[in-house]
Amino acid sequence: MSAVDKVTFNNSTSRGFSKTVKKRVDQYFEEHDLSKHANLQMVVKTVVLLTFYLGSYALIISGQFSLMTMWFLTFLMGIGMAGVGFSISHDALHGAYSSNKHINRALGFTFDLLGANGYIWKITHNIIHHTYTNIHGHDEDLEVAEFIRLSPHSEHKPIHRIQHILAFFAYSLAMFFWVFVKDYKNFLKTNIGPYENKSHPTKEWIILFVSKSIYYTYMLVLPMLLLDITWVQLLIGFATLHLTAGLILGIVFQLAHVVEGTDHPVPDEENMIDEHWMIHEMVTTNNFARDNKALCWFLGGLNFQIEHHLFPRVCSVHYPAISPIVEKTAKEYGIPYNQHDTFFEAVASHYRTLKKFGDPEFTYSETQI
């Protein structure tokens, strides 16, 4: 696979919005004497979510409960897995959790604890996705599976006609793919996104295999050795956990970019997006359920994706406070601020978008989506 030519942005235009929104957000933190990193609320959430996930596992591995109770605990573990990924790993891997890189590094390993690889995620997500959001051929978040068409610019196939049904099953399988295939596949790619002949440090290869081995051991080997269960029962529990986490993670991530109202820009003949990068992030990104405090707590910055994409090194605990600042500034400059009032409105919009992209007669226009 050949490398994709690097896309650039015309950052010489529309710089007023960029300067103003940065200044106003900085002023918010200065006026309230706040750090842009984690506060006590975030630390408490970290303890609660890790306790929820690891505590559910400890209860299962204790062998003191019935099969039905242990099965239910695997469901709770799946919810906890998604929560840890959303609210702890995500911030830490972006360097947003703490000003101390060692704390971010340590908490970033919670991602590896979940069976994923933090190092490769920082390449595919932090760098590639955050830079080339919704640009076909660059943003790897648009490449969930060949039978799911998340970009109007990708090749249409007959199976895409029913992708609005298949997609949610595909999302459920996301964690299986991540744990057993995705990280290895990305490590072995000669070219990844715009990076040609990308080589990975030996240390990261070692971390990959060691962390995966630890995950397989505590998820598959120890339960089989310590619990009075059959391998079929083990697989049912393992599947329940990963299907639960996969469905939650898959749906939530898609609500940020593949909904009605978000753009899918195409670079010009010089491979340039003719707008400032920050405006590109505004028009390709969507927020949802900003007033749902319980959901905001669980999802971290995932339902405040606009603020997250503009300020990825600001801890997600601050996004609800700076969201009105970004929205007000966007309106002043005539820039869209895409958002849905509720989670279910966003899911419905994603469903309709899947149907549109699956229709062979649909012709993309930035004013239609």
C-alpha positions in Angstrom: 0.0 0.0 0.0 1.5 3.3 -1.1 1.5 6.3 1.2 -1.2 9.0 0.8 0.0 12.4 -0.2 -0.1 14.8 2.8 -3.0 17.1 3.0 -2.4 20.7 4.1 -4.7 23.5 5.3 -4.9 27.1 4.2 -4.2 28.5 7.7 -3.5 32.0 6.2 -7.3 32.5 5.8 -10.0 33.1 8.5 -7.4 33.4 11.3 -9.7 35.7 13.3 -11.8 32.8 14.7 -8.7 30.8 15.6 -7.1 33.7 17.5 -10.3 34.8 19.2 -11.5 31.4 20.5 -8.0 30.6 21.8 -7.8 33.9 23.6 -11.2 33.6 25.2 -10.6 30.0 26.4 -7.3 31.0 27.8 -9.0 34.0 29.6 -11.6 31.6 31.1 -8.9 29.6 32.8 -6.9 32.7 33.9 -9.9 34.5 35.3 -11.1 31.4 37.2 -7.5 30.5 38.3 -7.9 27.0 36.9 -5.5 24.5 35.5 -6.4 23.1 32.1 -5.7 19.6 33.4 -7.5 17.3 35.7 -9.1 18.6 38.9 -10.5 16.8 42.0 -13.7 15.9 40.2 -11.7 14.2 37.4 -9.5 12.3 40.0 -12.6 11.0 41.8 -14.1 9.9 38.5 -10.9 8.1 37.7 -11.0 6.2 40.9 -14.7 5.4 40.5 -14.4 4.1 37.0 -11.3 2.0 37.6 -12.9 0.5 40.8 -16.0 -0.2 38.8 -14.1 -2.1 36.1 -11.5 -3.8 38.2 -14.0 -4.4 41.0 -16.4 -6.2 38.7 -13.5 -8.4 37.6 -12.5 -9.1 41.2 -16.0 -10.2 42.0 -16.1 -12.5 39.0 -12.7 -14.1 39.7 -13.6 -14.6 43.4 -15.9 -17.5 42.3 -18.4 -16.6 45.0 -21.3 -16.0 42.8 -23.7 -17.9 40.5 -23.1 -18.2 36.8 -25.9 -15.7 36.1 -24.5 -13.1 38.5 -21.0 -13.6 37.0 -22.5 -13.1 33.5 -24.2 -9.9 34.6 -20.9 -8.7 36.0 -19.3 -9.2 32.6 -21.9 -6.8 31.2 -21.0 -4.3 33.9 -17.3 -4.8 33.1 -18.1 -3.9 29.5 -19.7 -0.6 30.6 -16.7 0.0 32.8 -14.3 -0.7 30.0 -16.0 1.9 27.8 -16.0 4.4 30.7 -12.3 4.0 31.4 -11.5 4.4 27.7 -13.6 7.5 27.4 -12.7 9.3 30.5 -9.2 8.2 31.6 -7.2 6.7 28.8 -8.4 9.2 26.2 -7.4 12.2 28.2 -4.1 10.7 29.3 -3.0 9.7 25.8 -3.8 13.2 24.6 -1.5 14.6 27.4 -4.6 16.4 28.8 -4.9 14.6 32.1 -1.9 16.1 33.7 0.9 18.6 33.1 3.2 15.8 34.2 4.1 13.6 31.2 4.9 10.7 33.6 1.4 10.8 35.0 -0.1 10.9 31.5 2.1 8.0 30.5 1.1 5.9 33.5 -2.6 6.5 33.1 -2.2 6.0 29.4 -1.4 2.3 30.2 -5.1 1.9 31.3 -5.7 1.7 27.5 -3.3 -1.3 27.3 -5.1 -2.7 30.4 -8.3 -2.7 28.2 -6.5 -4.8 25.5 -5.7 -1.9 23.1 -2.4 -0.3 22.4 -1.8 3.3 23.5 1.2 3.9 21.3 -0.5 3.1 18.0 -3.7 4.9 19.1 -1.7 8.1 19.5 -0.6 7.8 15.8 -4.0 6.8 14.3 -6.2 8.9 16.5 -4.2 11.8 18.0 -2.3 12.6 14.9 -4.1 11.2 11.9 -7.8 11.5 12.9 -7.4 14.8 14.7 -5.5 16.3 11.8 -7.4 14.9 8.8 -10.9 14.7 10.3 -13.5 13.3 7.8 -11.0 13.4 4.9 -11.5 10.2 2.9 -8.2 8.3 2.4 -6.6 9.9 5.5 -9.0 9.7 8.5 -8.8 6.0 9.5 -11.8 6.4 11.7 -13.8 6.3 8.5 -12.6 2.8 7.7 -14.5 0.6 10.2 -15.1 -2.2 7.8 -15.4 -2.6 4.0 -19.2 -3.2 4.3 -19.7 0.1 6.1 -19.4 3.3 4.1 -18.8 6.2 6.4 -17.6 8.7 3.8 -19.6 9.8 0.7 -16.4 9.8 -1.2 -15.5 6.1 -0.7 -16.5 3.5 -3.3 -20.1 2.4 -3.1 -20.8 -1.4 -2.9 -24.2 -3.2 -3.1 -23.9 -4.3 0.6 -23.9 -0.6 1.6 -27.7 -0.5 0.9 -28.2 -2.3 4.2 -25.4 -0.7 6.1 -27.7 1.2 8.4 -28.6 -2.2 9.8 -25.2 -3.9 9.6 -23.3 -1.0 11.1 -24.5 -1.5 14.7 -23.5 -5.2 14.6 -20.1 -4.1 13.3 -19.7 -1.6 16.1 -20.4 -4.4 18.6 -17.5 -6.4 17.2 -15.1 -3.4 17.4 -13.4 -4.5 20.6 -12.9 -8.1 19.4 -11.2 -6.7 16.3 -9.2 -4.2 18.4 -8.0 -6.8 20.9 -7.1 -9.5 18.4 -6.3 -7.8 15.0 -6.3 -4.0 14.8 -3.1 -3.2 16.8 -1.1 -5.9 15.2 -2.3 -4.9 11.7 -1.4 -1.2 12.3 2.1 -2.1 13.6 2.7 -4.2 10.5 1.6 -1.6 8.0 4.4 -0.2 5.8 2.5 3.0 5.4 -0.1 4.3 7.9 -2.1 7.3 6.9 0.3 9.9 5.4 3.3 8.3 7.1 5.5 6.4 4.6 7.7 3.5 5.8 6.8 4.2 9.4 9.0 2.3 11.8 8.2 1.6 15.5 10.7 1.6 18.3 11.6 -1.9 19.7 10.4 -0.8 23.1 6.9 -0.3 21.7 6.9 -3.7 20.0 7.8 -5.2 23.4 5.0 -3.2 25.2 2.6 -4.4 22.5 3.3 -8.1 23.1 3.7 -7.9 26.9 0.5 -5.9 27.4 -1.5 -8.1 25.0 -0.2 -11.2 26.9 -1.3 -9.7 30.2 -4.7 -9.0 28.8 -5.2 -12.5 27.4 -4.0 -13.9 30.7 -6.3 -12.1 33.0 -9.3 -12.2 30.6 -9.0 -15.8 29.4 -6.4 -17.9 31.2 -7.0 -17.0 34.9 -10.8 -17.3 34.8 -10.4 -20.8 33.2 -7.9 -21.8 35.9 -9.6 -20.3 38.9 -13.3 -20.6 38.2 -15.5 -23.7 38.0 -16.7 -23.0 34.5 -16.5 -24.5 31.0 -14.8 -23.0 28.1 -18.2 -22.3 26.5 -19.3 -20.3 29.6 -15.9 -18.4 29.6 -16.5 -17.4 25.9 -20.0 -16.3 26.7 -18.7 -14.0 29.4 -15.8 -12.8 27.3 -18.2 -12.1 24.4 -20.7 -10.2 26.6 -18.0 -7.9 27.9 -16.6 -7.1 24.5 -19.9 -6.8 22.7 -21.1 -4.4 25.3 -18.0 -2.2 25.3 -17.7 -2.4 21.5 -21.3 -1.2 20.9 -20.9 1.7 23.3 -17.6 2.8 21.9 -18.6 2.3 18.3 -21.8 4.3 18.5 -20.4 7.1 20.5 -17.4 7.7 18.3 -19.5 7.8 15.2 -21.8 10.5 16.6 -18.9 13.0 16.6 -18.4 13.1 12.9 -20.7 10.9 10.8 -24.1 12.7 11.3 -26.1 15.2 9.4 -24.6 18.6 9.3 -20.9 17.5 9.4 -18.8 18.0 6.2 -16.6 15.6 4.3 -14.2 18.0 2.5 -12.2 17.0 -0.5 -8.7 18.6 -1.0 -8.1 20.6 -4.1 -5.7 19.7 -6.9 -2.8 20.9 -4.7 -4.0 18.6 -1.9 -5.0 21.5 0.2 -8.2 22.1 2.2 -9.0 25.7 1.5 -9.8 26.8 5.1 -8.1 27.2 8.4 -7.6 23.9 10.3 -9.6 25.0 13.2 -12.6 25.8 11.0 -12.1 22.5 9.3 -12.5 20.9 12.7 -15.6 22.9 13.4 -17.5 21.9 10.2 -16.5 18.2 10.4 -17.4 17.7 14.1 -20.5 17.4 16.2 -21.5 17.6 19.9 -24.5 16.0 21.5 -26.3 15.8 24.8 -24.4 18.7 26.3 -27.0 19.2 29.1 -27.1 15.5 30.2 -24.8 15.6 33.2 -24.8 11.8 33.8 -23.8 11.2 30.1 -21.2 14.0 30.2 -19.7 12.4 33.3 -19.4 8.9 31.7 -18.3 10.0 28.2 -15.7 12.5 29.3 -15.0 14.7 26.2 -16.7 12.4 23.7 -19.9 14.3 23.6 -18.0 17.6 23.5 -16.0 16.7 20.4 -15.9 20.2 19.0 -14.1 21.5 22.1 -11.9 18.3 22.2 -10.8 18.7 18.6 -10.0 22.4 19.1 -8.3 21.9 22.5 -7.2 18.3 22.7 -4.7 19.0 25.5 -7.4 20.5 27.8 -8.8 17.9 30.2 -12.4 16.8 29.3 -13.7 17.8 32.7 -13.5 21.4 31.5 -15.4 21.0 28.2 -18.9 21.8 29.5 -17.6 25.1 30.8 -15.8 26.2 27.6 -18.4 24.9 25.2 -20.6 28.1 25.4 -17.5 30.2 24.7 -16.7 28.2 21.6 -20.3 28.3 20.4 -20.6 32.0 21.0 -17.4 32.7 19.1 -18.4 30.4 16.2 -21.7 32.3 15.8 -19.9 35.6 15.8 -17.8 34.5 12.9 -20.6 32.7 11.0 -19.1 29.3 11.6 -21.4 26.3 12.1 -21.6 24.8 15.6 -23.0 21.3 15.0 -24.8 19.7 17.9 -27.8 17.5 18.9 -29.7 18.2 22.1 -29.9 14.5 23.1 -28.0 11.3 22.6 -30.9 9.6 20.8 -31.2 12.6 18.4 -27.6 12.1 17.5 -28.1 8.3 17.0 -31.0 8.9 14.8 -29.0 11.4 12.7 -26.2 8.9 12.4 -28.7 6.2 11.3 -30.1 8.5 8.6 -26.6 9.4 7.4 -25.8 5.7 7.1 -28.9 5.2 4.9 -27.9 8.2 2.7 -24.4 7.0 2.2 -25.7 3.5 1.5 -28.0 4.8 -1.2 -26.3 4.4 -4.6 -28.5 7.3 -5.9 -27.3 9.7 -3.2 -25.1 12.5 -4.5 -23.0 14.2 -1.8 -23.2 18.0 -1.3 -21.9 19.8 1.7 -25.3 21.5 2.0 -27.2 18.2 2.2 -25.4 16.5 5.0 
